[in-house]
Every structure is written in C-alpha cells, then in structure tokens.
Amino acid sequence: MKTFKLFSTLLLGLFFLPVLAQKKVTISGHFKDANNGEVLQGAAIAVKSTNIKTSTNSYGFYSLTLAPGSYVINYSYVGYIAQEKTIRISKDTVINILLKPASQEMREVVVTSNAARKNDNVRKPITTTALSVNTIRQLPPLLGEADVIKSFQLMPGVSTVGEGASGFNVRGGGVDQNLILLDEAPLYFTSHLFNLFSVTNPDAMRDAVLYKSDMPARFGGRLSSVLDTRMKDGNNQRWSGTGGLGLIASRLTLEGPIQKGKSSVIISGRRSYTDLLTKQSSDPEIKDNSIYFYDLSAKANFTITNKDRLFISSYFGKDNINVAKRFGMEWGNGTGTLRWNHVFSPRLFSNTSVIYSDYKYQLGVLNDPANSFTWKAGIIDYSLKNGFTWYPNSKNTLYFGGEAALHDFSPGKAFPTDERSIFNTVEMQAERATDYNIYADHEVQLNDVLSFEYGLRYSLFQTIARGKTTVFDFTGEAGQKKEAINPREFSDGDVIKSYGNLQPRASIKVKVGEDASVKASYSRTAQNLHLISNTVASSPLDIWKPSSYNVKPELSNNFSTGYFRNFNNNKYEFSTEVYYRTMSNQLDFINNAQTLLNDTLPASMVFGDGRAYGAEFFVKKNEGRLNGWISYTLSKVEKKNELQAGYYPARFDKRHVVSMVGIYQLKPRISLSATYNFSSGTPTTMADRRFEFDGIPVQYNSTDLRNNYRIKAYHRLDLSATFKKRVIPGKKYTSEWVVSLYNATNRRNPFSVYVRQKEDSPANLEPVQFSVFGTLIPSATWNFKF
C-alpha cells in the first residue's frame, strides 16, 4: 500500500507539473458528418504555421488551448473535405465542425485501412491498428459476409490457431487474453456458426481499433490486447437503410432521426436461413437438422443540452444447432450500455457508462427419454465506469477515472428433461467476483520531436462466496490429479480471496526527420477472468472462471520498440517492431483433464510461465487505384510448467505469418480485391511409440512431451469483385453485387492431424488430416442502400 501511495503521488505530481502556465483560452466542440450527424473519431485539428495539433476523442469531442489572439486553424478527416477557419479568440469559444464527405468517386479510389487516423502510426506514441468499415467491406468475404474480426487477422502480430477456430491470438497470447468491447460492453464469445461469421454486424459498425500489448492504462482486464468496436450513432438528418441478401444469411439496417439534428436511432439485424433450406430436403437425415444464427443491435442517442448527450445501445445474438432432433446446442451474447457524455468545461470532458453483458450456452439430448438431459452455463457482468478527459493545454491530455464490475459465474448445471431419464441433477458451485479499477493516463507532446504517454492502473479483484462455499488446498505429484485437503467454509457474501495489482504503462515517440519516428513502450497487464478449455481451439461451451483461492491472476510484462516511416505525403507507410513478453500464472491442465461439471477442477490444473518474442513488418499503400498492404510476423511462443522440463511450443505458436492484401479500382463502379495468407503449421501432440494388445495397435507418447509435432503450413488465396450500380443523380437508392471465392486455389489446409486404425486392416495405423474448409467456397451477395 505504501508503494501504491508513493507511486500515485509521484504520478499526480508529474501530471500537474506541466499545467502551471500563463492564462490561456480554449476552443472546443464536436466533429460530425454533415450528411448524417455521425461523430468523427480521430479527426485532426491543426493550428497553421505552428506545431500545435490535436484530434477528436471517441465521441468526436476536441479541445485546444491557446494564448489569446488570431489563428488559422485547419480541420480535416480522411475522406472528407477539409475546412480552414481564421478565428480571433479572447475567451473560451465553442466551434462545432460539420465536414462534408468528398465525392463518391474520390472515396471509391482513395481507400485506407487506417482512414480515420492517417499518419497516427508516425505521430502518436501509442501504436494502434485501426480498420475502417469501408476497407473491411472491400476484403474478400467468407460466404458473402464482411467480417470485422477476421479482417484484423490480416495485420501483423495477429493470428489464429487454425481455420474455423474462434477468436484470435495477439503476440503470443491466448484467445481469452483479448478484451473485445462492443460499445464498451465485453463479449465473451465472438463467433456465429463455429467461426463462419463474427457477431459484429459491419452495417452497424462505425469503427474498430486494436491495441496490441502496449495498451493505455484506461484499458485493462486482459493480457494481450483490446479490440474496441463502436456502433454507429444513427443518421440524425434523414431516414436511410442498408442491407444485403446472401446465400447463407441476410441483413437489414434502418436508421434515422427521432428529432432532426437532436436525436437518432439505428436498428440492425441479421439472420441465416440454413435451417429453412434443410427443411426443404426430401432426405429425413437432412430435413430434421437445423442450424442457424441471428443477431439484433440497436442504438439511440439524444442531445439533451449543448453539454449533455445520452446514448443507449444494446446487442443480442444467438446460435442454435439441432441434429436430427436428437441433440441440441445453443449459445448467445446479450449486452446493454447506457452512456452519458457531459462537458464540464471546454477543457474537461466526461463519460459515465452503465454496462450489462450476459453470455449463456447450453447443450442437451432431446429425444431419448432414458438419456435426456440439458446442461446450462453462463457469465453475467454488471459494470459502472466513469472516465474523464482533461485538456489543460495544447501539449497535455489527461485521462483518469474508475470502474467497478460484478461478475456472476454459472459454471454448469445438468438436469434430466424427462422423468424416465437415468441422469440426476448435477450443479456446480456458482461463483461471484467484484472487480475495482482506477487509472490515470498522461499524453505529453513535449515538442515536435518528443512525445510520450505514461500511466498507472490499479486493480482490486475479490472472489465472493455465493451461498455456502467450501474451498480446498490441493496436493499431489506433478502432472497427476491432486488430492483436496484442508477444507475451509465461507458464508454467502464472504470475501474468499483478494488480489491487488499495479499495472504501470509507458510509451515514448521520438520523431526522426519529417515523416519518421522511433517508438518504445512497456506495459504490465493483469487478467482475472480465465477461459477453461482443454481443446485445440476455443468452443462456445468452454467455461469462464475467476481468479480465486486456487487460481492466481495471470500477469504479463510487455516490451516493444519500432521504427515507423511514411512516404510521399503519407501515401505509403512502413513500420517494423520487435517485442518481448513474459507471462506468469499461465493456466493449463493435466492430460485427459475433465473440465465440464468438475467440482474439484483445480485438482487438474497446472500453472506455469510463458514467453513470446518476435518481429513485425508492415508496408501499406494508402491511396490510388491500387492499394493494400503486406504484413509479415516472425515469432515464437513458449510455455513452461510442471508437465515437462523446460519450455515447449504453445499450441498457437506460428513461426512465420504472411498476409497480403490488394484492392484495385478497375473502373469507377468495379473494384477487385484479393488476400493471401501463409503461416507455419501449429504444434500438436502426437504419439511416438506403439504396442499391440490382443492384436490391436495402441499408440502412446513415451516422452510425455507436449506439442512435439508440427502440422503442415497453411496457404489460402481469397478473391472478390464488387459491381456497383450506376448512381443516378438525385436518387438515394444504390446497390451492388459482391462475388467472392474463398480458398480460390482449392487447398485442403490441415487444422489437426491424428492417427487411427485402418478400417480394412485394424492391425495397422494411418495418419488422418482434418480440415475445416477443404474446398473452394464461392458466394454472391446483393447489397443495397436507400
């Protein structure tokens, strides 16, 4: 506690030291799209003939403090017509900016994967990866659906364990080590139809930003990254709609003003209809199968006063699988966010959020009375956040605030669904945890050459007894299931265990020449929510568990440094980064561990360390008829625990990952795109010996070495073409056809490899390669806008 007080005092002193200066005045306001009223995040404000500049925050708000006088100020945002204003200020002044989009023809030709934050890769001390919705739409889709999360897997440092696997891996982290936010609400499973689609509907998205490892102190709760996605606010000028009809799913989005210029609403929905197609089959084995998903998102915002704005957003999505009416499985996310923006003064902005997130999943046997059962599990979050942004002067920006969350865990309940069932009701002990966080960040633009950002986050995580709870110590041999000893009883509401963690963050940028910079960063992150999975890839039925009496928080120390350069007036970008990460309290399991309905799960857990290091290279062309990027990641991910001596490769370790993206504007109404992916094969565990028992071969791993074999390398080429309808002057309606080929080379990429007995010769074994998508997949989608 003394260390925390000393650190806090030092941090606050550093924050306030630069603020002591002469009296100045402030111009502030919001940036919005003149056509629909959407706020513009990351828009640039620059004072001409000076080095003074700033940008809008996530809510389109900006603040710029200057000495009284006359100035020429440039307001700009990529894809919009810039404005230049000459102003004379002698007191605090509000200037709201409405920017008009550039012509449709220009926006079709000028495409950028970082459209809202052009030149941020050189200018900002924190390195972020942003993708505009426009770019995501132009990438070749799987089954006709643009995908936000899959698009980020084309960026350096981001990969996936294999085709069809849910989630993604960032710089050597597991899929559960990424915090995915939708309007500030956490999402615990992000895939529809086993990763065919992401849960985020691009028609409802405004933008998405990925922070890799060197995240600011205002973000926390995960070790590796934060993917911050924001929904559109809705058109407050006129009613409009977008949608699409595909081979697998269709979608529709409607948005418009509640009170023109003051409030608006947007509603967006999607549904697949594979279940409707299977019902038309004459084959009973196909007709009785059903698999589908749907999601619905909605958002409303209200400008109450010039200083107050209210946002209400929600999301609900569900997947349902029914196999011949014998087996059923479903899962779904539900979120709700209530946000209040308030401008206390031209220099102080605040956002207060109340957040709800609910993830439920279940499976069951349906038509066999003797064996019928249903298993249910889930996690519910209730959160309150209050964050402030303070602009004391043109060289300093401060972020500070606090968060509190209550987590309710239902690890699993199985019960019979027929009185003739042989199963009894089995229910795991429910768990509850509270999570308190305070943070402070300070951005400093010391001069045109040097800028830096530093901050501190403190988290206090407490596991709370939910009902009468018994906890144990566990003892036993390494690698074996341990014995429960020393039972301890807790009553409802008792604090079972508390964990406090200081998480300092710092990054620095040194400008080298006019269009280049060198950056370095350090961050310490802590994670108290853990995904319990004993499979190759995360599934929707994996359970979440809090840090507790037997499970410590995961910790990570992240170091990175890199060189960033832009060429030809930001037309081209280049960057290279190297990073090194150490991770502690990494959770794993003994061989053949049972993770579902196991009331002594810690007895099967093992804990250890991890490390990841690598180099990332990125080249991008932002403008012109042909644009796109090439990324290459060279990395190594290793783990160490009691299961074997020394480090061994993690399941998602990939030595080489290459992604190439090309977007070509063939004609004003025809564009072509292609992506190519190459990655080294991932490790897996294979048997190295065999013996025969009654003439039957039995394979086994004599050394118990994990991930001792590497699967073959992965290659995939995707192609797409977009054909737009001719725009008729004065008409609001437009449409386009998107035709794509997923896996255009028809390559059968392996997801896993295993050995089995030959059907015609059981005494012999044969290797089998399992592929999720082993063939070319064509698709066509008709998109429309009115």
DAJOFEN-V185993 format. One line per field, one symbol per residue. ss: DSSP state (H for helix, E for strand, C for the rest). A space follows every 10 residues. Layout:
# DAJOFEN-V185993
ss->???
This chain:
# DAJOFEN-V185993
ss->CHHHHHHHHH HHHHHHHCCC CCCCEEEEEE EEECCCCCEC CCCEEEECCC CCEEECCCCC EEEEEECCEE EEEEEECCCE CCEEEEEEEC CCEECCEEEC ECCHHHHHHC CCCCHHHCCH HHHCCCCEEE EEHHHHHHCC CECCECCHHH HHCCCCCEEC CCCCCCCCEE CCCCHHHEEE EECCEECCCC EECCCCEECC CHHHEEEEEE EECCCCCCCC CCCCEEEEEE ECCCCCCCCE EEEEECCCEE EEEEEEEEEC CCEEEEEEEE EECHHHHHCC CCCHHHHCCE EEEEEEEEEE EEEEECCEEE EEEEEEEEEE EEECCCEEEE EEEEEEEEEE EEEEECCEEE EEEEEEEEEE EEEEECCCCC CCEEEEEEEE EEEEEEEEEE EEECCEEEEE EEEEEEEEEE EEEEECCCCC CCCCCEECCC EEEEEEEEEE EEEEECCCCE EEEEEEEEEE EEEECCCCEE EEEEECCCCC CCEEEEEEEE CCCCEEEEEE EEEEEEEEEE ECCCCEEEEE EEEEEEECEE EECCCCCCCC CCEEEECCCC CCCEEEEEEE EEEEEEECCC CEEEEEEEEE EEEEEEEEEC CCCCCCCCCC HHHHEEEEEE EEEEEEEEEE ECCCCEEEEE EEEEEEEEEE ECCEEEEEEC CCCCCEEEEE EEEEEEECCE EEEEEEEEEC CCEECCCCEE EEECCEEEEE CCCCCCCCEE CCCEEEEEEE EEEECCCCCC CCCEEEEEEE EECCCCCCCC CEEEEEECCC CCCCEEEEEE CCCCCCEEEE EEEEEC
